[in-house]
């Protein structure tokens, strides 16, 4: 099972560290990551593998929401299957 994680917010130190810390604790593997800075706004998209995740999806989402609140950024996670369905004609 795979998923996309998006992070958007004002740039500050520790965003990548905070998000990857949650993923490490949940045993989620990062397959690909891209990030950029546009006019002091940080954006990141991660493609992750949830196969060996220690928690369930709702717990992971809650943990990402918590770290997003602490960092002042928006973090969203979406199953790859749902993403694919939404973008299939």
N, C-alpha and C positions, 0 to 999 in steps of 0.2 A: 504494500500500500504506500502510495506516495502523495505528497501534498505541496502546495505553494504557500509560502509565507511572504506577505508584503509588509514593509515598515516605511512609514512616512512621518516626517516631523521636522521641527527645527533642529539643525545640527548641534550636537554637543558630544563631549567625550563620553565613551562608554556604551554607545548604542549597540554596536556589534557584540561587544563583550556581554552585555546584559541578555541579548537574545540568544546567543550561542550558549550561554551558561544554562539557560532554561532547557535548551535542546540537549545539552550534555547530561543534565540530571535525569531527563526522560529517556536517555539512550536513543536519541533521534540522530541519524546520520545526515549531514549536509552533502548533497550530491553536486549542487551548483549554486553559485552566489554571484550576484551582480549588484553593485551599489554605485551611486553617483551623488554629487552635490550640485544643486541648482539654486543659485541666489540664496545661499545659507539654508536651503531645505535639503534634508537627507532623504534619499529614497533607496530602498533595498528590496530585491526579490530573491528569495531562496527557494530552491527545489530540494525537498527533503524526503528521506526514506523513513517511513514509520514502522517498517516490518518488525523491528526488535524493540519497539517502544515499551517502556516499563509501566506506563500509565495508560488510561484510555484517552480518546480524542478530546472529550469534554474537559478533562483535567489539564491536558496540555494547553488547550485554548484558554482556560482560566489562568494558568500560570503566565502565558504570554500576555494576556490582558493586564495582569498585575504588574509585570515588568514594564509594559507600555505606559501604564499610569504613572509609575515611578519615574520613568524617563521622559514623560511628556510627549510620547509619540503614539501613533495609531499602528497597531499590529493586527493583521488579519491572517487567518489560516483557512485554506480551502482544500478539500480532497481533490486530487488530480482528476478523478472520475467525474466529479461535479463540474470542474472547470472544463473538461473535454465536452461534456454534454451541453453546457451553455454555449460553446463555440462551434458546435456542429450544426450544419445546415441540413 
